């Protein structure tokens, strides 16, 4: 779930061209690791990079795909699926992660934390 937008700070992450379509990158924003994903040419998502199942910061390296209408990333360790729009863990809602607003401005990807 996104936090209150008025309390968030926007940070530049990288150029959109730096993220290969259907993959993710990791950014350190305010002491927090955030996984930023580019799906197709223009869709962007941001969630915590920390995988609560394996206790490792690896979600940015997971496989991007879909389950029904949901765009997900599969953790590279135990393969749990996280909804990129909401951060919800499909196998165990208790292990969900935070999601963050993301936008592109003049070719630069920005994430609010």
Secondary structure, DSSP 8 states (H G I E B T S, - for coil): ----GGG--EEEEEEGGGS-TTEEEEEEETTEEEEEEEETTTEEEEEESEETTTTEE-GGGSEEEEETTEEEEE-TTT--EEETTT--BSS-GGG---EE-EEEETTEEEEE-
